[in-house]
Amino acid sequence: MSRRRTLRPDEQDLWHAVARTARPMHAPAFHRKSAEPSVPQPAPDPQPTAPVPSYGRFRVGQHVTHKPQLDILPPLAERLATAPVQMDRKNYDRMSRGKLTPEARLDLHGMTVAEAHPELIRFILNSWSGGLRLVLVITGKGKQGPDFGPIPQRYGVLKHQVPQWLHMPPLGPCILQITEAHLKHGGAGAYYVYLRRAR
């Protein structure tokens, strides 16, 4: 621990000269209250709150009448099935029943995401420029791997990724409809891709 050094006489004179010119940044509390008039603060605006649902009285054994609405993203198959039909309805119904035969097919089995994406772009653009209308993209259903934690893991990466790629540029403008394939063409492990007419 260092010892405190005493000031020399010339240092003391300098210190007193500086101390005389110094002004306090804040007045003491008892001076502040008397010097500053109190200004009334405006009341904060009340934040709008969502109305609290009233559930009424509940008895054991009574049936629940109020069911909360959960905002959960529906499964991929349901989203594709409920997507609006952009193509001719008669051809769409025939395609859904497996009555239309795909004019070309692409099998992405065993490919990584980095390999599958450029291959899909090449296939779709070549098919579209070649005047094809219905093509089949096979992704497979994916294998469920080991589950190491409490959060469920999505399996079938290509199955979930391919529809997103098909909606994005450069493929989106070429495509009219995407739907899961009929069972005879691969079922949930494949997609029908109905292309627009090339201009």
Buried (B, 14 or more C-beta within 10 A) or exposed (E): EEEEEEEEEEEEEEEEEEEEEEEEEEEEEEEEEEEEEEEEEEEEEEEEEEEEEEEEEEEEEEEEEEEEEEEEEEEBEEEBEEEEEEBEEEBBEEBBEBEBEBBBBBBBEEBEEEEBBEBBBEBBBEBBEEEBBBBBBBBBBBEEEEEEEEEEEEEBBBBBBBBEBBEEEEBEEBBBBBBBBBEEBBEBBBBBBBBBEEE
